[in-house]
């Protein structure tokens, strides 16, 4: 997307190139729809657009210099991945995730991601991208940068699993996780602990120990749930 593209219609969100925040390409979408999709998605994933914040089609269309059609299609696509909710009366808004749905997201990740990470560890030898993600996380100056680096690391851990359907499912879950993690970190700052867990996972992957990668990834996800969604607060 051109660097001069206008920002989304709710204040501070920028339309800079999404980079690692976007995950896999959105597919065979018209270029204008894709440009709107990428900018809005980036703003959601970095927390610039907050849960519950309205996404007004006319405002987005004016700011991006497009008709409402590509905006509407972009929001429908984001609704399909769980980042946006669409109402026939109120239009689109950034999805608000309640406690029960957050637990469902992490339950799915705990079932799928350790398996995918173990398969990746068994088949890959180049972990340079994962190492760069950890370095970027260590150097992050705010929660948005840290969130992007965290997402990049996790994607590198399952990207080589050999199953594109599994990768796509985890991409969608990873995007929805972004709606939860920023609020969780604000409530209970636990990034240093999670960073140590990431380093242990990567060390096991670099040694080719796929069983240990599965165990550590499962523990990493379950410990985040235990810290942020304890049963006694349900």
TIVEXLO-920441 format. One record per residue: x, z, y of N, C-alpha, C in turn. Coordinates in steps of 0.001 Angstrom, whole numbers. Layout:
BEGIN
[[X,Z,Y],[X,Z,Y],[X,Z,Y]]
...
REM end
This chain:
BEGIN
[[850,0,-1187],[0,0,0],[880,0,1228]]
[[523,-754,2246],[1342,-790,3445],[1491,580,4055]]
[[2669,825,4618],[2936,2145,5189],[2059,2426,6389]]
[[1515,1379,7020],[707,1572,8210],[-762,1806,7909]]
[[-1128,1868,6623],[-2533,2078,6286],[-3021,3381,6870]]
[[-4265,3416,7381],[-4785,4628,7991],[-4967,5734,6976]]
[[-5066,6954,7448],[-5221,8092,6562],[-6687,8295,6230]]
[[-6973,9027,5091],[-8334,9307,4724],[-9080,10050,5811]]
[[-10396,10037,5677],[-11256,10432,6777],[-11487,11907,6864]]
[[-10567,12735,6672],[-10873,14147,6805],[-9728,14914,7425]]
[[-9056,14350,8347],[-8086,15145,9062],[-6668,14841,8692]]
[[-6029,15760,7954],[-4584,15720,7822],[-4077,14840,6700]]
[[-4928,14338,5813],[-4430,13588,4662],[-3717,12336,5112]]
[[-2558,12098,4512],[-1778,10933,4881],[-1985,9820,3891]]
[[-1595,8606,4305],[-1727,7455,3427],[-362,6910,3063]]
[[612,7764,2987],[1934,7326,2582],[1913,6906,1132]]
[[2933,6170,705],[2948,5660,-652],[2828,6797,-1645]]
[[1928,6698,-2638],[1648,7815,-3506],[2798,8225,-4394]]
[[3669,7309,-4786],[4799,7672,-5623],[4350,8287,-6920]]
[[4989,9372,-7349],[4707,9930,-8659],[3368,10597,-8771]]
[[2647,10783,-7662],[1387,11512,-7733],[317,10741,-8446]]
[[437,9443,-8534],[-675,8637,-8989],[-756,8476,-10478]]
[[325,8759,-11215],[277,8588,-12641],[231,7121,-13004]]
[[-636,6747,-13963],[-721,5365,-14393],[-1512,4549,-13395]]
[[-1280,3229,-13337],[-1991,2389,-12403],[-3482,2415,-12668]]
[[-4311,2256,-11632],[-5752,2347,-11826],[-6336,1176,-12571]]
[[-5580,94,-12817],[-6108,-1026,-13577],[-6354,-2222,-12707]]
[[-7149,-3143,-13236],[-7373,-4415,-12556],[-8422,-4263,-11465]]
[[-8105,-3525,-10443],[-9001,-3337,-9313],[-8593,-4281,-8180]]
[[-9563,-4716,-7359],[-9196,-5478,-6159],[-8218,-4682,-5307]]
[[-7330,-5375,-4615],[-6247,-4693,-3900],[-6764,-3707,-2861]]
[[-7825,-4052,-2156],[-8346,-3124,-1142],[-8917,-1869,-1785]]
[[-9614,-2039,-2894],[-10140,-879,-3610],[-8998,5,-4101]]
[[-7960,-623,-4633],[-6821,132,-5138],[-6110,891,-4024]]
[[-5992,277,-2847],[-5331,941,-1726],[-6088,2193,-1309]]
[[-7412,2082,-1219],[-8229,3249,-866],[-8126,4306,-1951]]
[[-8230,3875,-3195],[-8164,4810,-4318],[-6863,5604,-4307]]
[[-5747,4895,-4142],[-4446,5562,-4208],[-4260,6571,-3072]]
[[-4698,6201,-1871],[-4518,7109,-737],[-5392,8352,-863]]
[[-6646,8164,-1271],[-7544,9304,-1417],[-7080,10190,-2574]]
[[-6682,9561,-3671],[-6211,10330,-4823],[-4969,11147,-4460]]
[[-4050,10528,-3757],[-2835,11231,-3345],[-3180,12455,-2492]]
[[-4111,12278,-1572],[-4501,13381,-696],[-5164,14510,-1472]]
[[-5929,14163,-2511],[-6562,15186,-3343],[-5504,15929,-4156]]
[[-4595,15182,-4768],[-3621,15792,-5668],[-2608,16665,-4942]]
[[-2365,16383,-3683],[-1442,17212,-2911],[-2151,18337,-2169]]
[[-3465,18413,-2311],[-4221,19479,-1675],[-4574,19234,-230]]
[[-4299,18033,288],[-4666,17726,1669],[-6172,17568,1808]]
[[-6800,17065,770],[-8260,17050,690],[-8665,18166,-258]]
[[-9469,19100,221],[-9774,20310,-517],[-11014,20138,-1389]]
[[-11118,20921,-2470],[-12335,20904,-3279],[-13578,21151,-2428]]
[[-14582,20313,-2626],[-15822,20410,-1867],[-15837,19591,-593]]
[[-14685,19084,-172],[-14601,18331,1075],[-15318,16983,929]]
[[-16193,16621,1883],[-16926,15364,1779],[-16022,14155,1991]]
[[-16361,13077,1316],[-15664,11797,1439],[-16688,10782,1935]]
[[-16748,10625,3232],[-17792,9818,3857],[-17388,8343,3834]]
[[-18208,7521,3196],[-17862,6110,2998],[-17646,5376,4315]]
[[-18511,5606,5277],[-18388,4870,6538],[-17114,5255,7281]]
[[-16748,6537,7232],[-15528,6982,7905],[-14282,6439,7202]]
[[-14292,6490,5876],[-13157,5959,5131],[-13019,4455,5354]]
[[-14147,3752,5346],[-14105,2304,5555],[-13534,1966,6928]]
[[-13942,2714,7954],[-13437,2451,9305],[-11947,2738,9398]]
[[-11499,3806,8796],[-10099,4181,8900],[-9185,3269,8086]]
[[-9686,2725,6990],[-8877,1807,6200],[-9069,352,6621]]
[[-10013,96,7510],[-10241,-1274,7956],[-10820,-2163,6876]]
[[-11693,-1578,6041],[-12341,-2337,4978],[-13844,-2106,5058]]
[[-14594,-2864,4256],[-16028,-2628,4165],[-16282,-1402,3288]]
[[-17533,-987,3196],[-17862,170,2375],[-17744,-123,882]]
[[-17774,-1403,499],[-17756,-1744,-927],[-16487,-1260,-1624]]
[[-15271,-1573,-1142],[-14086,-1058,-1835],[-13983,463,-1797]]
[[-14484,1073,-735],[-14494,2535,-670],[-15400,3099,-1753]]
[[-16582,2514,-1869],[-17539,2992,-2875],[-16974,2825,-4284]]
[[-16329,1689,-4546],[-15768,1450,-5870],[-14609,2405,-6157]]
[[-13793,2689,-5140],[-12686,3626,-5324],[-13211,5021,-5652]]
[[-14250,5461,-4937],[-14796,6789,-5191],[-15447,6862,-6563]]
[[-16083,5771,-7007],[-16664,5757,-8351],[-15570,5878,-9410]]
[[-14451,5197,-9186],[-13341,5291,-10125],[-12790,6708,-10170]]
[[-12638,7330,-9008],[-12146,8709,-8961],[-13154,9675,-9581]]
[[-14429,9373,-9455],[-15448,10198,-10110],[-15306,10108,-11622]]
[[-14941,8903,-12114],[-14762,8720,-13542],[-13612,9520,-14110]]
[[-12605,9828,-13284],[-11467,10629,-13736],[-11669,12120,-13471]]
[[-12775,12483,-12834],[-13079,13888,-12615],[-12580,14476,-11321]]
[[-12045,13642,-10422],[-11530,14163,-9156],[-12582,14192,-8056]]
[[-13611,13391,-8194],[-14642,13255,-7165],[-15998,13411,-7821]]
[[-16936,13994,-7099],[-18319,14034,-7551],[-19155,13156,-6633]]
[[-20128,12471,-7211],[-20987,11574,-6454],[-22418,12079,-6513]]
[[-23059,12139,-5344],[-24451,12547,-5246],[-25246,11424,-4607]]
[[-26451,11103,-5150],[-27245,10030,-4555],[-27697,10348,-3135]]
[[-27673,11619,-2763],[-28135,12019,-1442],[-26999,12380,-489]]
[[-25927,12968,-1025],[-24833,13441,-166],[-23587,12554,-235]]
[[-23555,11605,-1158],[-22384,10756,-1298],[-21281,11448,-2074]]
[[-20021,11078,-1792],[-18902,11613,-2544],[-18280,12843,-1902]]
[[-17654,13656,-2743],[-16898,14815,-2259],[-15831,15144,-3291]]
[[-14782,15836,-2855],[-13747,16272,-3778],[-14361,17285,-4739]]
[[-14068,17115,-5999],[-14706,17952,-7000],[-14312,19417,-6859]]
[[-15295,20277,-6996],[-15063,21715,-7075],[-15123,22110,-8546]]
[[-14074,22764,-9020],[-14007,23137,-10427],[-14249,24630,-10577]]
[[-15294,24965,-11334],[-15576,26384,-11535],[-14707,26922,-12672]]
[[-14792,28203,-12873],[-13921,28884,-13839],[-14102,28334,-15255]]
[[-15350,28111,-15646],[-15615,27633,-17000],[-15010,26250,-17222]]
[[-15172,25363,-16245],[-14631,24010,-16401],[-13109,24032,-16387]]
[[-12533,24898,-15575],[-11072,25015,-15555],[-10550,25412,-16929]]
[[-11209,26364,-17564],[-10792,26769,-18904],[-10948,25615,-19895]]
[[-11989,24804,-19727],[-12188,23655,-20616],[-11051,22644,-20458]]
[[-10635,22425,-19211],[-9530,21498,-18962],[-8267,21974,-19670]]
[[-7950,23253,-19507],[-6727,23779,-20119],[-6855,23890,-21632]]
[[-8062,24088,-22133],[-8265,24086,-23578],[-7938,22708,-24157]]
[[-8397,21646,-23476],[-8071,20289,-23908],[-6577,20032,-23840]]
[[-5950,20466,-22767],[-4502,20277,-22654],[-3757,21015,-23766]]
[[-4221,22221,-24081],[-3534,22989,-25109],[-3680,22333,-26477]]
[[-4786,21645,-26712],[-4985,20948,-27972],[-4138,19679,-28067]]
[[-3993,18960,-26948],[-3399,17622,-26977],[-1947,17559,-26518]]
[[-1617,18278,-25452],[-300,18086,-24831],[868,18548,-25704]]
[[769,19669,-26422],[1892,20037,-27282],[2179,18978,-28352]]
[[1128,18391,-28909],[1313,17347,-29920],[2011,16137,-29307]]
[[1529,15710,-28133],[2125,14549,-27472],[3565,14825,-27075]]
[[3842,16022,-26571],[5206,16374,-26166],[6138,16409,-27378]]
[[5652,16926,-28500],[6461,16949,-29709],[6789,15548,-30198]]
[[5832,14655,-30138],[6078,13266,-30544],[7075,12594,-29605]]
[[6953,12891,-28316],[7899,12322,-27360],[9307,12822,-27636]]
[[9420,14102,-27899],[10734,14676,-28186],[11358,14067,-29432]]
[[10514,13699,-30389],[11024,13127,-31636],[11464,11675,-31479]]
[[11012,11027,-30397],[11263,9583,-30285],[12137,9183,-29104]]
[[12456,10114,-28188],[13166,9749,-26967],[14520,10436,-26858]]
[[15451,9736,-26188],[16746,10325,-25951],[17100,10443,-24484]]
[[16369,9758,-23622],[16662,9764,-22186],[15695,10696,-21470]]
[[16224,11810,-20988],[15390,12801,-20305],[15749,12903,-18834]]
[[16368,11851,-18289],[16818,11906,-16900],[15652,12060,-15925]]
[[14523,11384,-16184],[13376,11488,-15277],[12801,12901,-15299]]
[[12759,13518,-16464],[12271,14899,-16562],[13204,15850,-15822]]
[[14515,15616,-15953],[15470,16468,-15226],[15308,16313,-13716]]
[[15100,15084,-13264],[14897,14858,-11827],[13650,15575,-11337]]
[[12605,15576,-12142],[11372,16263,-11743],[11618,17759,-11571]]
[[12401,18347,-12480],[12706,19775,-12344],[13547,20044,-11106]]
[[14480,19156,-10810],[15291,19312,-9597],[14428,19216,-8348]]
[[13502,18271,-8345],[12607,18120,-7199],[11733,19357,-7031]]
[[11297,19935,-8137],[10495,21157,-8061],[11307,22305,-7475]]
[[12562,22426,-7904],[13419,23501,-7386],[13670,23342,-5886]]
[[13721,22097,-5426],[14026,21824,-4021],[12777,21728,-3148]]
[[11595,21848,-3750],[10342,21681,-3003],[10229,22720,-1899]]
[[9720,22281,-765],[9554,23179,378],[8113,23650,563]]
[[7187,23083,-203],[5801,23536,-108],[5097,23301,-1441]]
[[3866,23812,-1540],[3114,23732,-2796],[2773,22300,-3168]]
[[2574,21433,-2184],[2228,20043,-2484],[3383,19345,-3195]]
[[4602,19495,-2675],[5767,18886,-3310],[5978,19458,-4708]]
[[5799,20754,-4838],[5993,21401,-6133],[4958,20911,-7140]]
[[3726,20725,-6671],[2669,20232,-7553],[2989,18837,-8064]]
[[3462,17963,-7174],[3806,16600,-7582],[4941,16615,-8603]]
[[5954,17449,-8372],[7080,17519,-9293],[6646,18086,-10648]]
[[5775,19077,-10607],[5255,19663,-11833],[4500,18626,-12650]]
[[3685,17851,-11984],[2909,16815,-12664],[3833,15744,-13234]]
[[4876,15384,-12482],[5825,14377,-12954],[6547,14870,-14209]]
[[6929,16141,-14231],[7608,16683,-15407],[6705,16620,-16629]]
[[5492,17118,-16485],[4588,17136,-17635],[4329,15722,-18158]]
[[4207,14760,-17250],[3952,13385,-17710],[5142,12844,-18501]]
[[6345,13152,-18059],[7518,12703,-18800],[7569,13324,-20196]]
[[6997,14500,-20344],[7032,15168,-21641],[6049,14570,-22641]]
[[5012,13865,-22168],[4082,13263,-23129],[4054,11742,-23081]]
[[4757,11146,-22128],[4669,9700,-21914],[5142,8893,-23118]]
[[6116,9400,-23837],[6679,8662,-24967],[6069,9007,-26305]]
[[4836,9489,-26314],[4212,9927,-27573],[3820,8773,-28476]]
[[3782,7541,-27934],[3455,6380,-28744],[1980,6070,-28861]]
[[1139,6820,-28142],[-313,6605,-28205],[-845,6443,-26785]]
[[-1107,5210,-26335],[-1546,5011,-24948],[-2883,5675,-24629]]
[[-3755,5821,-25614],[-5032,6502,-25368],[-4805,7992,-25104]]
[[-3874,8568,-25834],[-3537,9973,-25615],[-2905,10161,-24248]]
[[-2028,9238,-23853],[-1403,9316,-22530],[-2467,9238,-21442]]
[[-3409,8320,-21582],[-4445,8161,-20555],[-5313,9421,-20465]]
[[-5662,9989,-21598],[-6462,11212,-21589],[-5715,12342,-20893]]
[[-4438,12489,-21208],[-3640,13543,-20580],[-3428,13275,-19099]]
[[-3322,12000,-18702],[-3233,11679,-17276],[-4468,12192,-16535]]
[[-5649,11937,-17101],[-6886,12381,-16457],[-6963,13907,-16405]]
[[-6575,14562,-17486],[-6569,16026,-17495],[-5565,16574,-16496]]
[[-4425,15915,-16388],[-3385,16334,-15448],[-3892,16235,-14013]]
[[-4642,15172,-13710],[-5198,15032,-12373],[-6180,16164,-12071]]
[[-7040,16473,-13034],[-7999,17560,-12807],[-7296,18908,-12693]]
[[-6182,19057,-13399],[-5406,20292,-13304],[-4943,20546,-11873]]
[[-4660,19460,-11138],[-4190,19617,-9758],[-5217,20322,-8885]]
[[-6499,20204,-9234],[-7536,20879,-8464],[-7527,22389,-8715]]
[[-6895,22789,-9817],[-6858,24205,-10199],[-5552,24866,-9805]]
[[-4429,24177,-10034],[-3127,24831,-9946],[-2779,25301,-8539]]
[[-3127,24502,-7516],[-2780,24907,-6150],[-3452,26225,-5785]]
[[-4737,26351,-6132],[-5453,27593,-5845],[-4888,28748,-6667]]
[[-4499,28461,-7909],[-3939,29516,-8763],[-2615,30018,-8215]]
[[-1756,29084,-7768],[-460,29482,-7224],[-635,30307,-5950]]
[[-1650,29950,-5150],[-1891,30696,-3918],[-2328,32128,-4225]]
[[-3080,32285,-5306],[-3598,33604,-5677],[-2545,34443,-6384]]
[[-1819,33799,-7309],[-785,34483,-8089],[460,33607,-8126]]
[[1379,33771,-7203],[2592,32944,-7190],[3419,33170,-8458]]
[[3425,32194,-9352],[4134,32338,-10628],[5045,31143,-10883]]
[[5415,30420,-9807],[6155,29192,-10029],[7504,29441,-10692]]
[[8216,30502,-10323],[9543,30729,-10902],[9453,30911,-12412]]
[[8454,31618,-12856],[8266,31800,-14304],[7959,30467,-14969]]
[[7088,29675,-14359],[6736,28380,-14940],[7932,27439,-14943]]
[[8758,27499,-13902],[9951,26658,-13849],[10905,27010,-14993]]
[[11045,28304,-15294],[11898,28719,-16408],[11344,28193,-17728]]
[[10025,28213,-17864],[9404,27677,-19079],[9649,26174,-19188]]
[[9575,25477,-18059],[9857,24034,-18055],[11277,23757,-18533]]
[[12229,24541,-18036],[13628,24322,-18421],[13829,24555,-19917]]
[[13143,25533,-20461],[13255,25797,-21900],[12665,24646,-22713]]
[[11543,24120,-22248],[10921,22977,-22933],[11855,21776,-22917]]
[[12444,21508,-21758],[13344,20364,-21649],[14580,20555,-22520]]
[[15113,21761,-22560],[16291,22021,-23390],[15993,21747,-24864]]
[[14807,22150,-25312],[14419,21888,-26703],[14264,20394,-26947]]
[[13712,19683,-25970],[13542,18236,-26104],[14890,17537,-26164]]
[[15807,17960,-25318],[17130,17332,-25293],[17881,17557,-26598]]
[[17593,18651,-27271],[18239,18928,-28553],[17524,18248,-29708]]
[[16386,17599,-29413],[15645,16888,-30443],[14783,17770,-31319]]
[[14526,19016,-30887],[13736,19953,-31689],[12255,19801,-31323]]
[[11581,18862,-31963],[10188,18574,-31617],[9262,19740,-31952]]
[[9557,20477,-33025],[8722,21634,-33365],[8798,22698,-32275]]
[[10003,22950,-31776],[10168,23941,-30710],[9496,23478,-29426]]
[[9548,22185,-29140],[8861,21652,-27963],[7368,21920,-28064]]
[[6784,21677,-29223],[5345,21935,-29394],[5027,23406,-29171]]
[[5852,24280,-29752],[5603,25721,-29620],[5717,26160,-28165]]
[[6773,25716,-27492],[6985,26124,-26103],[5923,25560,-25172]]
[[5515,24307,-25391],[4487,23718,-24528],[3154,24432,-24708]]
[[2829,24754,-25953],[1582,25478,-26194],[1618,26846,-25525]]
[[2752,27528,-25632],[2875,28825,-24985],[2847,28732,-23474]]
[[3449,27681,-22932],[3465,27462,-21485],[2053,27325,-20936]]
[[1238,26516,-21600],[-132,26293,-21133],[-980,27539,-21334]]
[[-852,28175,-22492],[-1681,29355,-22767],[-1326,30520,-21854]]
[[-49,30661,-21487],[324,31765,-20601],[-221,31556,-19195]]
[[-276,30283,-18743],[-871,30006,-17442],[-2347,30400,-17448]]
[[-3048,30059,-18527],[-4464,30417,-18637],[-4631,31931,-18654]]
[[-3797,32615,-19428],[-3922,34074,-19533],[-3691,34753,-18189]]
[[-2753,34216,-17393],[-2463,34824,-16092],[-3571,34552,-15074]]
[[-4118,33361,-15115],[-5028,32952,-14047],[-6505,32990,-14413]]
[[-6817,33034,-15714],[-8217,33093,-16136],[-8390,34132,-17242]]
[[-7999,35379,-16961],[-8099,36407,-17990],[-9555,36631,-18393]]
[[-9739,36942,-19668],[-11093,37127,-20214],[-11847,38243,-19508]]
[[-11128,39303,-19092],[-11826,40438,-18481],[-12332,40128,-17087]]
[[-11965,38960,-16534],[-12500,38566,-15234],[-13591,37527,-15355]]
[[-13905,37161,-16587],[-14898,36096,-16812],[-16283,36554,-16382]]
REM end
